[in-house]
Amino acid sequence: MLHSITKKLENQTKNYLSHFNINNQNLKQMKNLKSIALALVVAFATVSVSAQTKKIDAAKSSINWLGKKVTGQHNGTVNFKDGALVFKGKKVAGGNFTVDMTSLTATDLQGEYQGKLNGHLKADDFFGTEKFPTAKLAFKKVAVKSANVFTVTADLTIKGITKPVTFDLATTANSASAKFMVDRTKYDIKYGSGTFFTSIGDKAIADEFELDVNLKF
């Protein structure tokens, strides 16, 4: 009698363990299948949203600058040499631009006065365009701010000095635009800076100048 009961318990235990092992194997298989499926989804998403580079039309794109001083302000333009934005789907993923600093000009003056200001801006006191004929901007980080608007952190190189700048970039299918301030003193352009020359009074020139950028593709 006791032997029969013991045998029955052994058989039940074996059946239970066998069932448990099968369930464990099924669970492992299900987990493996889920992992494979997830990997395939990620791979498919990566392939389907490939990067697209859009080169700018340098002739139609523009950079307008505005510099202020205690007694007034000056504004003008500088031209792109080349550039491109990188998109993944509708999202901006990167960008690189080169600016022709030798094209720098004031547009609020004419004739002799324009020539004098242009000469001063291109001299070593300011942008030193003979030695540094180009400036560069390279995107380093892009975050979505809202629909078709991105917050960009980029490296801006002027006079061979590279410093970070941050700005918002708005995009459409065929264009993009941004407006931001640049502190010229970070690029060793200290002429007329009230920060470094406190005795110059009303001859002081603002450390920051504004750039209004419009890109056309």
DAWOFEN-V615866 format. One line per field, one symbol per residue. phi: phi as a letter, one per 40 degrees, with the letter a starting at -180 (. if undefined). burial: I if it has 16 or more other C-alpha atoms within 10 Angstrom, else O. Layout:
phi: ???
burial: ???
//
This chain:
phi: .cccccccccccccccccccccccccccccccccccccccccccccccbccbcbcccdcccabbbbbbbdciabbababccaiabbbbgcccbaaaabbccccdacbcbbgccccccdcccccccbcfcccbcbbbbbcbabbccadgbbcbbbcbbbfgbbbcbbacbbbbcbaaaababbccccbgbbdgcccbbcccfcccbdccbbbbbbbbb
burial: OOOOOOOOOOOOOOOOOOOOOOOOOOOOOOOOOOOOOOOOOOOOOOOOOOIOOOIIIIOOIIIIIIIIIOOOOOIIIIIIIIIIIIIOOOIIIIIIIIIIIIIIIIOOIOOOOOOOIIIOIIOIOIIIIOOIIIIIIIIOIIOOOOOOIIIIIIIIIIIOOIOOIIOIIIIOOOOIIIIIIIIIIOIOIIIIIIOOOOOOOOOIIIIIIIIOIIIII
//
